[in-house]
Each structure stands twice: as structure tokens, then as C-alpha cells.
């Protein structure tokens, strides 16, 4: 299963990317997380249905200091996961 998530709220400047990286890595998911220019956080994750569900629950909660207003998700085609490697943070650190 491959999903694209867009997390809206107070999600930049609160360690959200590091939180997602830790959660996804513990679940052994492949993909990436990055900030968007609009102040959101974007995630692409590939893994089992159960592991993606667990990541989804974590995204809705977020780390301490964040405020998640909305999580938008879209299913991606399996072939879009072909190039994904171990979970990483993209963009500026």
C-alpha cells in the first residue's frame, strides 16, 4: 500500500518531520517526509495496510507542541513506490 499524506495545522517548527521519521522507521516503512512552502507537512509512505494505519494514527496525533487540523490522504499506484527507499527526511534540515 502506498499513500500520500498532507498534514495541515501547526506542523512546522515543532519537530514534526523528525516525529514522522521516527514513527515510520520503527514501522519499517519506505518513503519520505518534507515541509511544503504552504506551511504543511507532506508524507509519502509505502508498507503494509496495518503499518500504514498505524502511521496514519500517529500523523493525526502529531508530536507534542504540534496541532494537527487536518490530514488529507490519497492512494498512490504501487508502481509509484518502486523508487522509494528507507524512510528519510527530504529538504532542509
N, CA, C and O atoms as a CHARMM CRD file, in Angstrom:
* protein
*
  372
    1    1 UNK  N      0.85000  -1.17800   0.00000 PROA 1      0.00000
    2    1 UNK  CA     0.00000   0.00000   0.00000 PROA 1      0.00000
    3    1 UNK  C      0.89100   1.23400   0.00000 PROA 1      0.00000
    4    1 UNK  O      1.87900   1.30400   0.73000 PROA 1      0.00000
    5    2 UNK  N      0.52500   2.20400  -0.82900 PROA 2      0.00000
    6    2 UNK  CA     1.28500   3.45400  -0.91800 PROA 2      0.00000
    7    2 UNK  C      0.31100   4.61900  -0.74600 PROA 2      0.00000
    8    2 UNK  O     -0.68300   4.71800  -1.46500 PROA 2      0.00000
    9    3 UNK  N      0.60600   5.49900   0.21300 PROA 3      0.00000
   10    3 UNK  CA    -0.26300   6.64800   0.45300 PROA 3      0.00000
   11    3 UNK  C      0.53700   7.93900   0.47900 PROA 3      0.00000
   12    3 UNK  O      1.69900   7.97100   0.88500 PROA 3      0.00000
   13    4 UNK  N     -0.11400   8.99400   0.03800 PROA 4      0.00000
   14    4 UNK  CA     0.41400  10.35900   0.13700 PROA 4      0.00000
   15    4 UNK  C     -0.44400  11.07500   1.17200 PROA 4      0.00000
   16    4 UNK  O     -1.67100  11.08800   1.07100 PROA 4      0.00000
   17    5 UNK  N      0.20900  11.67200   2.16900 PROA 5      0.00000
   18    5 UNK  CA    -0.49200  12.41900   3.21700 PROA 5      0.00000
   19    5 UNK  C     -0.08400  13.88300   3.15400 PROA 5      0.00000
   20    5 UNK  O      1.07300  14.20200   2.88000 PROA 5      0.00000
   21    6 UNK  N     -1.03400  14.76500   3.41000 PROA 6      0.00000
   22    6 UNK  CA    -0.75800  16.18200   3.58700 PROA 6      0.00000
   23    6 UNK  C     -1.32100  16.55000   4.95100 PROA 6      0.00000
   24    6 UNK  O     -2.52400  16.44000   5.18800 PROA 6      0.00000
   25    7 UNK  N     -0.43800  16.99000   5.84700 PROA 7      0.00000
   26    7 UNK  CA    -0.84800  17.28700   7.21400 PROA 7      0.00000
   27    7 UNK  C     -0.89000  18.79800   7.38000 PROA 7      0.00000
   28    7 UNK  O      0.10200  19.48700   7.14000 PROA 7      0.00000
   29    8 UNK  N     -2.04100  19.30600   7.79100 PROA 8      0.00000
   30    8 UNK  CA    -2.24600  20.75100   7.94700 PROA 8      0.00000
   31    8 UNK  C     -2.43000  21.08700   9.41600 PROA 8      0.00000
   32    8 UNK  O     -2.95500  20.29100  10.19400 PROA 8      0.00000
   33    9 UNK  N     -1.98500  22.28700   9.77900 PROA 9      0.00000
   34    9 UNK  CA    -2.09100  22.75900  11.15700 PROA 9      0.00000
   35    9 UNK  C     -0.79300  23.42700  11.56100 PROA 9      0.00000
   36    9 UNK  O     -0.08300  23.97500  10.71800 PROA 9      0.00000
   37   10 UNK  N     -0.48000  23.38400  12.84900 PROA 10     0.00000
   38   10 UNK  CA     0.81800  23.89100  13.31600 PROA 10     0.00000
   39   10 UNK  C      1.77800  22.70300  13.28800 PROA 10     0.00000
   40   10 UNK  O      1.95700  22.00500  14.28600 PROA 10     0.00000
   41   11 UNK  N      2.38800  22.49000  12.12900 PROA 11     0.00000
   42   11 UNK  CA     3.19000  21.29000  11.92200 PROA 11     0.00000
   43   11 UNK  C      4.61700  21.58900  11.47500 PROA 11     0.00000
   44   11 UNK  O      5.39900  20.66700  11.23900 PROA 11     0.00000
   45   12 UNK  N      4.96200  22.86700  11.35600 PROA 12     0.00000
   46   12 UNK  CA     6.35100  23.22000  11.04700 PROA 12     0.00000
   47   12 UNK  C      6.95400  23.93600  12.24000 PROA 12     0.00000
   48   12 UNK  O      6.28900  24.72800  12.90800 PROA 12     0.00000
   49   13 UNK  N      8.22800  23.64700  12.50200 PROA 13     0.00000
   50   13 UNK  CA     8.91100  24.26600  13.63000 PROA 13     0.00000
   51   13 UNK  C      8.62300  23.59700  14.95800 PROA 13     0.00000
   52   13 UNK  O      8.93400  24.14600  16.01500 PROA 13     0.00000
   53   14 UNK  N      8.02400  22.40000  14.90900 PROA 14     0.00000
   54   14 UNK  CA     7.67500  21.68200  16.14200 PROA 14     0.00000
   55   14 UNK  C      8.24100  20.25700  16.15200 PROA 14     0.00000
   56   14 UNK  O      7.83800  19.43700  16.97700 PROA 14     0.00000
   57   15 UNK  N      9.17100  19.96100  15.23800 PROA 15     0.00000
   58   15 UNK  CA     9.77300  18.62600  15.18400 PROA 15     0.00000
   59   15 UNK  C      8.90800  17.58100  14.50400 PROA 15     0.00000
   60   15 UNK  O      9.09400  16.38300  14.71700 PROA 15     0.00000
   61   16 UNK  N      7.95900  18.03000  13.68300 PROA 16     0.00000
   62   16 UNK  CA     7.02000  17.08400  13.06900 PROA 16     0.00000
   63   16 UNK  C      7.71900  16.11800  12.12100 PROA 16     0.00000
   64   16 UNK  O      7.41400  14.92600  12.11900 PROA 16     0.00000
   65   17 UNK  N      8.66700  16.62500  11.30300 PROA 17     0.00000
   66   17 UNK  CA     9.35100  15.72300  10.36400 PROA 17     0.00000
   67   17 UNK  C     10.15000  14.65600  11.10400 PROA 17     0.00000
   68   17 UNK  O     10.15800  13.49100  10.70500 PROA 17     0.00000
   69   18 UNK  N     10.81700  15.05300  12.17400 PROA 18     0.00000
   70   18 UNK  CA    11.58500  14.07700  12.96900 PROA 18     0.00000
   71   18 UNK  C     10.65400  13.04700  13.60700 PROA 18     0.00000
   72   18 UNK  O     10.97000  11.85900  13.66400 PROA 18     0.00000
   73   19 UNK  N      9.51600  13.51300  14.08100 PROA 19     0.00000
   74   19 UNK  CA     8.49800  12.62200  14.65800 PROA 19     0.00000
   75   19 UNK  C      8.04100  11.59600  13.62100 PROA 19     0.00000
   76   19 UNK  O      7.98600  10.40000  13.90800 PROA 19     0.00000
   77   20 UNK  N      7.71200  12.07000  12.40900 PROA 20     0.00000
   78   20 UNK  CA     7.25300  11.17100  11.34400 PROA 20     0.00000
   79   20 UNK  C      8.36900  10.20000  10.96500 PROA 20     0.00000
   80   20 UNK  O      8.12000   9.01200  10.76000 PROA 20     0.00000
   81   21 UNK  N      9.58400  10.70000  10.87300 PROA 21     0.00000
   82   21 UNK  CA    10.71900   9.83900  10.50800 PROA 21     0.00000
   83   21 UNK  C     10.87900   8.70800  11.52100 PROA 21     0.00000
   84   21 UNK  O     11.06700   7.55000  11.14800 PROA 21     0.00000
   85   22 UNK  N     10.80400   9.05500  12.80200 PROA 22     0.00000
   86   22 UNK  CA    10.94900   8.02900  13.84800 PROA 22     0.00000
   87   22 UNK  C      9.82000   7.00500  13.77800 PROA 22     0.00000
   88   22 UNK  O     10.06700   5.80000  13.81800 PROA 22     0.00000
   89   23 UNK  N      8.58200   7.48700  13.67300 PROA 23     0.00000
   90   23 UNK  CA     7.42800   6.58300  13.62800 PROA 23     0.00000
   91   23 UNK  C      7.50900   5.65200  12.41100 PROA 23     0.00000
   92   23 UNK  O      7.31700   4.44300  12.53700 PROA 23     0.00000
   93   24 UNK  N      7.79300   6.22100  11.24100 PROA 24     0.00000
   94   24 UNK  CA     7.83600   5.44000  10.00500 PROA 24     0.00000
   95   24 UNK  C      8.99200   4.44900  10.01900 PROA 24     0.00000
   96   24 UNK  O      8.85400   3.32300   9.54200 PROA 24     0.00000
   97   25 UNK  N     10.12800   4.86400  10.56500 PROA 25     0.00000
   98   25 UNK  CA    11.28900   3.97100  10.62600 PROA 25     0.00000
   99   25 UNK  C     11.02500   2.79500  11.55600 PROA 25     0.00000
  100   25 UNK  O     11.42200   1.66800  11.26000 PROA 25     0.00000
  101   26 UNK  N     10.35800   3.04900  12.67700 PROA 26     0.00000
  102   26 UNK  CA    10.01800   1.96000  13.59900 PROA 26     0.00000
  103   26 UNK  C      9.07300   0.95500  12.95100 PROA 26     0.00000
  104   26 UNK  O      9.09000  -0.22900  13.28600 PROA 26     0.00000
  105   27 UNK  N      8.24000   1.43700  12.01400 PROA 27     0.00000
  106   27 UNK  CA     7.29900   0.56000  11.30900 PROA 27     0.00000
  107   27 UNK  C      7.93200  -0.06900  10.06300 PROA 27     0.00000
  108   27 UNK  O      7.29400  -0.85300   9.36200 PROA 27     0.00000
  109   28 UNK  N      9.18500   0.28400   9.80000 PROA 28     0.00000
  110   28 UNK  CA     9.92800  -0.22200   8.64700 PROA 28     0.00000
  111   28 UNK  C      9.26000   0.16400   7.31700 PROA 28     0.00000
  112   28 UNK  O      9.26000  -0.60700   6.35800 PROA 28     0.00000
  113   29 UNK  N      8.69300   1.37200   7.28900 PROA 29     0.00000
  114   29 UNK  CA     8.07300   1.87200   6.06500 PROA 29     0.00000
  115   29 UNK  C      9.13900   2.46900   5.15500 PROA 29     0.00000
  116   29 UNK  O     10.21000   2.87300   5.60900 PROA 29     0.00000
  117   30 UNK  N      8.83100   2.51600   3.87800 PROA 30     0.00000
  118   30 UNK  CA     9.68300   3.20900   2.91200 PROA 30     0.00000
  119   30 UNK  C      8.99500   4.51300   2.53700 PROA 30     0.00000
  120   30 UNK  O      7.76700   4.58900   2.54900 PROA 30     0.00000
  121   31 UNK  N      9.77600   5.54700   2.20300 PROA 31     0.00000
  122   31 UNK  CA     9.17800   6.79800   1.77600 PROA 31     0.00000
  123   31 UNK  C      9.93900   8.00700   2.25900 PROA 31     0.00000
  124   31 UNK  O     11.14300   7.94500   2.50700 PROA 31     0.00000
  125   32 UNK  N      9.21500   9.12500   2.39400 PROA 32     0.00000
  126   32 UNK  CA     9.84500  10.38100   2.79100 PROA 32     0.00000
  127   32 UNK  C      8.83700  11.32900   3.43900 PROA 32     0.00000
  128   32 UNK  O      7.62400  11.15100   3.33500 PROA 32     0.00000
  129   33 UNK  N      9.38600  12.34300   4.11300 PROA 33     0.00000
  130   33 UNK  CA     8.59800  13.41600   4.72400 PROA 33     0.00000
  131   33 UNK  C      9.30600  14.72300   4.41600 PROA 33     0.00000
  132   33 UNK  O     10.53600  14.77500   4.40000 PROA 33     0.00000
  133   34 UNK  N      8.53200  15.79200   4.16800 PROA 34     0.00000
  134   34 UNK  CA     9.12800  17.10400   3.91600 PROA 34     0.00000
  135   34 UNK  C      8.12000  18.19900   4.24200 PROA 34     0.00000
  136   34 UNK  O      6.91300  17.96300   4.27800 PROA 34     0.00000
  137   35 UNK  N      8.64300  19.40600   4.48000 PROA 35     0.00000
  138   35 UNK  CA     7.80800  20.58300   4.65200 PROA 35     0.00000
  139   35 UNK  C      7.37900  21.08200   3.28200 PROA 35     0.00000
  140   35 UNK  O      8.09800  20.90500   2.29900 PROA 35     0.00000
  141   36 UNK  N      6.21000  21.70600   3.21600 PROA 36     0.00000
  142   36 UNK  CA     5.79000  22.34900   1.98200 PROA 36     0.00000
  143   36 UNK  C      5.95400  23.86300   2.14700 PROA 36     0.00000
  144   36 UNK  O      6.08500  24.36300   3.26500 PROA 36     0.00000
  145   37 UNK  N      5.94400  24.57300   1.04100 PROA 37     0.00000
  146   37 UNK  CA     6.06000  26.03000   1.09400 PROA 37     0.00000
  147   37 UNK  C      4.83000  26.66800   1.72800 PROA 37     0.00000
  148   37 UNK  O      4.88800  27.81100   2.18200 PROA 37     0.00000
  149   38 UNK  N      3.71000  25.93300   1.76200 PROA 38     0.00000
  150   38 UNK  CA     2.46300  26.46100   2.33000 PROA 38     0.00000
  151   38 UNK  C      2.35800  26.28900   3.84000 PROA 38     0.00000
  152   38 UNK  O      1.35600  26.68500   4.43600 PROA 38     0.00000
  153   39 UNK  N      3.38600  25.70000   4.47400 PROA 39     0.00000
  154   39 UNK  CA     3.35600  25.51300   5.92000 PROA 39     0.00000
  155   39 UNK  C      2.80700  24.16900   6.36000 PROA 39     0.00000
  156   39 UNK  O      2.59500  23.94700   7.55200 PROA 39     0.00000
  157   40 UNK  N      2.57300  23.26500   5.40600 PROA 40     0.00000
  158   40 UNK  CA     2.08600  21.92700   5.72500 PROA 40     0.00000
  159   40 UNK  C      3.26200  20.95300   5.74600 PROA 40     0.00000
  160   40 UNK  O      4.39600  21.33300   5.45600 PROA 40     0.00000
  161   41 UNK  N      2.98700  19.70900   6.08800 PROA 41     0.00000
  162   41 UNK  CA     3.97100  18.63900   6.00100 PROA 41     0.00000
  163   41 UNK  C      3.40600  17.58400   5.06000 PROA 41     0.00000
  164   41 UNK  O      2.23400  17.21600   5.14500 PROA 41     0.00000
  165   42 UNK  N      4.26100  17.10500   4.16100 PROA 42     0.00000
  166   42 UNK  CA     3.86600  16.13100   3.14600 PROA 42     0.00000
  167   42 UNK  C      4.60800  14.81800   3.41700 PROA 42     0.00000
  168   42 UNK  O      5.80000  14.82000   3.72500 PROA 42     0.00000
  169   43 UNK  N      3.88700  13.70000   3.29700 PROA 43     0.00000
  170   43 UNK  CA     4.46100  12.38300   3.55600 PROA 43     0.00000
  171   43 UNK  C      4.05100  11.43600   2.44000 PROA 43     0.00000
  172   43 UNK  O      2.89400  11.42700   2.02000 PROA 43     0.00000
  173   44 UNK  N      4.99800  10.63800   1.96100 PROA 44     0.00000
  174   44 UNK  CA     4.68600   9.50300   1.09700 PROA 44     0.00000
  175   44 UNK  C      5.22200   8.28000   1.82400 PROA 44     0.00000
  176   44 UNK  O      6.39200   8.23800   2.20400 PROA 44     0.00000
  177   45 UNK  N      4.36000   7.28400   2.01600 PROA 45     0.00000
  178   45 UNK  CA     4.75700   6.09200   2.76000 PROA 45     0.00000
  179   45 UNK  C      4.25800   4.83800   2.06900 PROA 45     0.00000
  180   45 UNK  O      3.14600   4.79300   1.54200 PROA 45     0.00000
  181   46 UNK  N      5.10800   3.81900   2.08500 PROA 46     0.00000
  182   46 UNK  CA     4.78600   2.53100   1.48700 PROA 46     0.00000
  183   46 UNK  C      5.02300   1.43600   2.52000 PROA 46     0.00000
  184   46 UNK  O      6.06200   1.39900   3.17900 PROA 46     0.00000
  185   47 UNK  N      4.04100   0.54400   2.65100 PROA 47     0.00000
  186   47 UNK  CA     4.16800  -0.54800   3.60900 PROA 47     0.00000
  187   47 UNK  C      2.88500  -1.35600   3.65700 PROA 47     0.00000
  188   47 UNK  O      2.03300  -1.24600   2.77600 PROA 47     0.00000
  189   48 UNK  N      2.75900  -2.16900   4.69400 PROA 48     0.00000
  190   48 UNK  CA     1.56800  -2.99800   4.83100 PROA 48     0.00000
  191   48 UNK  C      0.37700  -2.13400   5.24100 PROA 48     0.00000
  192   48 UNK  O      0.54800  -1.02700   5.75300 PROA 48     0.00000
  193   49 UNK  N     -0.81000  -2.64300   5.01400 PROA 49     0.00000
  194   49 UNK  CA    -2.02900  -1.92400   5.39100 PROA 49     0.00000
  195   49 UNK  C     -2.00300  -1.59600   6.88600 PROA 49     0.00000
  196   49 UNK  O     -2.36000  -0.48800   7.28500 PROA 49     0.00000
  197   50 UNK  N     -1.58400  -2.55300   7.70900 PROA 50     0.00000
  198   50 UNK  CA    -1.56000  -2.36200   9.16000 PROA 50     0.00000
  199   50 UNK  C     -0.57000  -1.28400   9.56500 PROA 50     0.00000
  200   50 UNK  O     -0.87800  -0.44200  10.40900 PROA 50     0.00000
  201   51 UNK  N      0.63000  -1.30400   8.96400 PROA 51     0.00000
  202   51 UNK  CA     1.64800  -0.32000   9.32100 PROA 51     0.00000
  203   51 UNK  C      1.25800   1.07800   8.86000 PROA 51     0.00000
  204   51 UNK  O      1.51200   2.05600   9.56300 PROA 51     0.00000
  205   52 UNK  N      0.64600   1.18000   7.68700 PROA 52     0.00000
  206   52 UNK  CA     0.18100   2.47800   7.19600 PROA 52     0.00000
  207   52 UNK  C     -0.92400   3.01100   8.11800 PROA 52     0.00000
  208   52 UNK  O     -0.97500   4.20900   8.39800 PROA 52     0.00000
  209   53 UNK  N     -1.79600   2.13300   8.58300 PROA 53     0.00000
  210   53 UNK  CA    -2.86100   2.55200   9.51200 PROA 53     0.00000
  211   53 UNK  C     -2.25900   3.08900  10.80600 PROA 53     0.00000
  212   53 UNK  O     -2.75800   4.06200  11.37200 PROA 53     0.00000
  213   54 UNK  N     -1.18800   2.45400  11.27100 PROA 54     0.00000
  214   54 UNK  CA    -0.53500   2.91400  12.49600 PROA 54     0.00000
  215   54 UNK  C      0.12600   4.27700  12.27600 PROA 54     0.00000
  216   54 UNK  O      0.07300   5.14600  13.14600 PROA 54     0.00000
  217   55 UNK  N      0.75100   4.45900  11.10300 PROA 55     0.00000
  218   55 UNK  CA     1.34200   5.75800  10.78200 PROA 55     0.00000
  219   55 UNK  C      0.25400   6.82400  10.69900 PROA 55     0.00000
  220   55 UNK  O      0.43100   7.93000  11.21100 PROA 55     0.00000
  221   56 UNK  N     -0.86300   6.50400  10.06200 PROA 56     0.00000
  222   56 UNK  CA    -1.98400   7.45000   9.93200 PROA 56     0.00000
  223   56 UNK  C     -2.42700   7.93700  11.31000 PROA 56     0.00000
  224   56 UNK  O     -2.64500   9.13200  11.50600 PROA 56     0.00000
  225   57 UNK  N     -2.56000   7.01900  12.26200 PROA 57     0.00000
  226   57 UNK  CA    -2.97300   7.39000  13.62300 PROA 57     0.00000
  227   57 UNK  C     -1.94700   8.33100  14.25400 PROA 57     0.00000
  228   57 UNK  O     -2.32300   9.28200  14.94000 PROA 57     0.00000
  229   58 UNK  N     -0.66300   8.07700  14.03200 PROA 58     0.00000
  230   58 UNK  CA     0.38700   8.94400  14.56900 PROA 58     0.00000
  231   58 UNK  C      0.35000  10.32000  13.92600 PROA 58     0.00000
  232   58 UNK  O      0.54700  11.32800  14.60500 PROA 58     0.00000
  233   59 UNK  N      0.09800  10.37200  12.61800 PROA 59     0.00000
  234   59 UNK  CA     0.03700  11.65900  11.91500 PROA 59     0.00000
  235   59 UNK  C     -1.10300  12.51700  12.44200 PROA 59     0.00000
  236   59 UNK  O     -0.97200  13.73700  12.54600 PROA 59     0.00000
  237   60 UNK  N     -2.21800  11.88200  12.77300 PROA 60     0.00000
  238   60 UNK  CA    -3.37600  12.63500  13.27900 PROA 60     0.00000
  239   60 UNK  C     -3.11600  13.19500  14.66700 PROA 60     0.00000
  240   60 UNK  O     -3.71200  14.19700  15.06400 PROA 60     0.00000
  241   61 UNK  N     -2.23100  12.54900  15.39700 PROA 61     0.00000
  242   61 UNK  CA    -1.90000  12.97900  16.75900 PROA 61     0.00000
  243   61 UNK  C     -0.76800  14.00100  16.74300 PROA 61     0.00000
  244   61 UNK  O     -0.87800  15.06000  17.36000 PROA 61     0.00000
  245   62 UNK  N      0.32500  13.68700  16.03800 PROA 62     0.00000
  246   62 UNK  CA     1.48400  14.57500  15.95500 PROA 62     0.00000
  247   62 UNK  C      2.29300  14.59600  17.23600 PROA 62     0.00000
  248   62 UNK  O      1.87400  14.04500  18.25400 PROA 62     0.00000
  249   63 UNK  N      3.46500  15.23800  17.18400 PROA 63     0.00000
  250   63 UNK  CA     4.30400  15.34100  18.38000 PROA 63     0.00000
  251   63 UNK  C      3.78300  16.42300  19.31400 PROA 63     0.00000
  252   63 UNK  O      2.94700  17.24200  18.93300 PROA 63     0.00000
  253   64 UNK  N      4.28200  16.41300  20.53100 PROA 64     0.00000
  254   64 UNK  CA     3.91100  17.45300  21.49400 PROA 64     0.00000
  255   64 UNK  C      4.31300  18.80800  20.92700 PROA 64     0.00000
  256   64 UNK  O      5.40300  18.94400  20.37200 PROA 64     0.00000
  257   65 UNK  N      3.46100  19.79700  21.05600 PROA 65     0.00000
  258   65 UNK  CA     3.73700  21.12500  20.53400 PROA 65     0.00000
  259   65 UNK  C      3.13300  21.37100  19.16600 PROA 65     0.00000
  260   65 UNK  O      3.07900  22.51000  18.70200 PROA 65     0.00000
  261   66 UNK  N      2.67800  20.30900  18.51600 PROA 66     0.00000
  262   66 UNK  CA     2.03900  20.48000  17.20100 PROA 66     0.00000
  263   66 UNK  C      0.52400  20.54600  17.38200 PROA 66     0.00000
  264   66 UNK  O     -0.01100  20.21400  18.44000 PROA 66     0.00000
  265   67 UNK  N     -0.14500  20.98000  16.32800 PROA 67     0.00000
  266   67 UNK  CA    -1.60600  20.94800  16.29400 PROA 67     0.00000
  267   67 UNK  C     -1.99800  20.48600  14.89900 PROA 67     0.00000
  268   67 UNK  O     -1.78800  21.20000  13.91800 PROA 67     0.00000
  269   68 UNK  N     -2.56100  19.30100  14.81500 PROA 68     0.00000
  270   68 UNK  CA    -2.98200  18.76000  13.52700 PROA 68     0.00000
  271   68 UNK  C     -4.44600  19.12400  13.31500 PROA 68     0.00000
  272   68 UNK  O     -5.32400  18.66800  14.04800 PROA 68     0.00000
  273   69 UNK  N     -4.69800  19.95100  12.30100 PROA 69     0.00000
  274   69 UNK  CA    -6.06200  20.35700  11.97800 PROA 69     0.00000
  275   69 UNK  C     -6.70800  19.40500  10.98400 PROA 69     0.00000
  276   69 UNK  O     -7.91300  19.15900  11.03500 PROA 69     0.00000
  277   70 UNK  N     -5.89600  18.87500  10.08100 PROA 70     0.00000
  278   70 UNK  CA    -6.45600  18.03900   9.01900 PROA 70     0.00000
  279   70 UNK  C     -5.37200  17.16300   8.41000 PROA 70     0.00000
  280   70 UNK  O     -4.23600  17.60000   8.22700 PROA 70     0.00000
  281   71 UNK  N     -5.73400  15.92200   8.09900 PROA 71     0.00000
  282   71 UNK  CA    -4.84800  15.01800   7.37000 PROA 71     0.00000
  283   71 UNK  C     -5.57700  14.60800   6.09400 PROA 71     0.00000
  284   71 UNK  O     -6.61800  13.95200   6.13900 PROA 71     0.00000
  285   72 UNK  N     -5.00900  15.00700   4.95600 PROA 72     0.00000
  286   72 UNK  CA    -5.57500  14.66500   3.65200 PROA 72     0.00000
  287   72 UNK  C     -4.75100  13.51000   3.10700 PROA 72     0.00000
  288   72 UNK  O     -3.52100  13.55100   3.13600 PROA 72     0.00000
  289   73 UNK  N     -5.42400  12.48400   2.61300 PROA 73     0.00000
  290   73 UNK  CA    -4.65100  11.35600   2.07800 PROA 73     0.00000
  291   73 UNK  C     -5.16200  10.92900   0.71200 PROA 73     0.00000
  292   73 UNK  O     -6.34900  11.03200   0.40300 PROA 73     0.00000
  293   74 UNK  N     -4.22400  10.44600  -0.09300 PROA 74     0.00000
  294   74 UNK  CA    -4.52000   9.93300  -1.43000 PROA 74     0.00000
  295   74 UNK  C     -3.76100   8.63300  -1.62500 PROA 74     0.00000
  296   74 UNK  O     -2.59000   8.52000  -1.26200 PROA 74     0.00000
  297   75 UNK  N     -4.43700   7.66100  -2.20000 PROA 75     0.00000
  298   75 UNK  CA    -3.77000   6.41100  -2.54600 PROA 75     0.00000
  299   75 UNK  C     -2.94800   6.62400  -3.80300 PROA 75     0.00000
  300   75 UNK  O     -3.39400   7.27700  -4.74600 PROA 75     0.00000
  301   76 UNK  N     -1.75700   6.07400  -3.81000 PROA 76     0.00000
  302   76 UNK  CA    -0.90500   6.12000  -4.98200 PROA 76     0.00000
  303   76 UNK  C     -0.81500   4.72100  -5.57900 PROA 76     0.00000
  304   76 UNK  O     -1.07500   3.73100  -4.89600 PROA 76     0.00000
  305   77 UNK  N     -0.44900   4.64400  -6.83900 PROA 77     0.00000
  306   77 UNK  CA    -0.27100   3.35500  -7.50100 PROA 77     0.00000
  307   77 UNK  C      0.96900   2.66900  -6.92600 PROA 77     0.00000
  308   77 UNK  O      1.94200   3.32900  -6.56100 PROA 77     0.00000
  309   78 UNK  N      0.92300   1.34400  -6.85100 PROA 78     0.00000
  310   78 UNK  CA     2.05300   0.58500  -6.31000 PROA 78     0.00000
  311   78 UNK  C      3.35000   0.88100  -7.06100 PROA 78     0.00000
  312   78 UNK  O      4.42200   0.89500  -6.45700 PROA 78     0.00000
  313   79 UNK  N      3.26200   1.11700  -8.37500 PROA 79     0.00000
  314   79 UNK  CA     4.48600   1.36200  -9.13600 PROA 79     0.00000
  315   79 UNK  C      5.15900   2.68000  -8.73400 PROA 79     0.00000
  316   79 UNK  O      6.33700   2.88500  -9.02300 PROA 79     0.00000
  317   80 UNK  N      4.41900   3.57100  -8.07000 PROA 80     0.00000
  318   80 UNK  CA     4.99900   4.82500  -7.60000 PROA 80     0.00000
  319   80 UNK  C      5.90100   4.60400  -6.38400 PROA 80     0.00000
  320   80 UNK  O      6.62500   5.51200  -5.97600 PROA 80     0.00000
  321   81 UNK  N      5.86100   3.41200  -5.81100 PROA 81     0.00000
  322   81 UNK  CA     6.70000   3.09700  -4.65200 PROA 81     0.00000
  323   81 UNK  C      8.00000   2.41800  -5.05600 PROA 81     0.00000
  324   81 UNK  O      8.86700   2.18100  -4.21600 PROA 81     0.00000
  325   82 UNK  N      8.13600   2.10700  -6.33700 PROA 82     0.00000
  326   82 UNK  CA     9.30700   1.37100  -6.80200 PROA 82     0.00000
  327   82 UNK  C     10.62100   2.02800  -6.40300 PROA 82     0.00000
  328   82 UNK  O     11.57100   1.34100  -6.02900 PROA 82     0.00000
  329   83 UNK  N     10.68000   3.35000  -6.47900 PROA 83     0.00000
  330   83 UNK  CA    11.92800   4.06700  -6.22000 PROA 83     0.00000
  331   83 UNK  C     12.11000   4.43800  -4.74900 PROA 83     0.00000
  332   83 UNK  O     13.16300   4.95200  -4.36900 PROA 83     0.00000
  333   84 UNK  N     11.10200   4.18400  -3.92300 PROA 84     0.00000
  334   84 UNK  CA    11.20300   4.55300  -2.51400 PROA 84     0.00000
  335   84 UNK  C     12.19500   3.65900  -1.78800 PROA 84     0.00000
  336   84 UNK  O     12.25600   2.45000  -2.01200 PROA 84     0.00000
  337   85 UNK  N     12.97400   4.29100  -0.91000 PROA 85     0.00000
  338   85 UNK  CA    13.94700   3.54700  -0.12300 PROA 85     0.00000
  339   85 UNK  C     13.61500   3.71600   1.34600 PROA 85     0.00000
  340   85 UNK  O     12.50600   4.11600   1.69700 PROA 85     0.00000
  341   86 UNK  N     14.57900   3.41100   2.20500 PROA 86     0.00000
  342   86 UNK  CA    14.29800   3.54700   3.63100 PROA 86     0.00000
  343   86 UNK  C     13.82200   4.96900   3.91600 PROA 86     0.00000
  344   86 UNK  O     14.22700   5.91800   3.24400 PROA 86     0.00000
  345   87 UNK  N     12.97200   5.10100   4.90600 PROA 87     0.00000
  346   87 UNK  CA    12.29400   6.36800   5.17100 PROA 87     0.00000
  347   87 UNK  C     13.30300   7.46700   5.46300 PROA 87     0.00000
  348   87 UNK  O     14.26000   7.25700   6.20900 PROA 87     0.00000
  349   88 UNK  N     13.08800   8.64900   4.86800 PROA 88     0.00000
  350   88 UNK  CA    14.02900   9.75000   5.04000 PROA 88     0.00000
  351   88 UNK  C     13.29800  11.09700   5.12300 PROA 88     0.00000
  352   88 UNK  O     12.12800  11.22400   4.76300 PROA 88     0.00000
  353   89 UNK  N     14.03400  12.07900   5.60700 PROA 89     0.00000
  354   89 UNK  CA    13.55700  13.46000   5.63800 PROA 89     0.00000
  355   89 UNK  C     14.12300  14.14100   4.41000 PROA 89     0.00000
  356   89 UNK  O     15.33100  14.10000   4.17700 PROA 89     0.00000
  357   90 UNK  N     13.26000  14.77200   3.61900 PROA 90     0.00000
  358   90 UNK  CA    13.70700  15.49300   2.42600 PROA 90     0.00000
  359   90 UNK  C     13.72200  16.98000   2.70400 PROA 90     0.00000
  360   90 UNK  O     13.00800  17.45600   3.58600 PROA 90     0.00000
  361   91 UNK  N     14.52500  17.71400   1.96400 PROA 91     0.00000
  362   91 UNK  CA    14.56400  19.16000   2.09000 PROA 91     0.00000
  363   91 UNK  C     15.50800  19.60900   3.17900 PROA 91     0.00000
  364   91 UNK  O     16.29400  18.81900   3.70100 PROA 91     0.00000
  365   92 UNK  N     15.42700  20.88600   3.52200 PROA 92     0.00000
  366   92 UNK  CA    16.32800  21.48000   4.52400 PROA 92     0.00000
  367   92 UNK  C     16.08900  20.87100   5.89300 PROA 92     0.00000
  368   92 UNK  O     14.95400  20.56000   6.25300 PROA 92     0.00000
  369   93 UNK  N     17.14100  20.70500   6.64200 PROA 93     0.00000
  370   93 UNK  CA    17.04800  20.15000   7.99300 PROA 93     0.00000
  371   93 UNK  C     16.95400  21.29200   8.94900 PROA 93     0.00000
  372   93 UNK  O     16.86600  21.07900  10.15900 PROA 93     0.00000
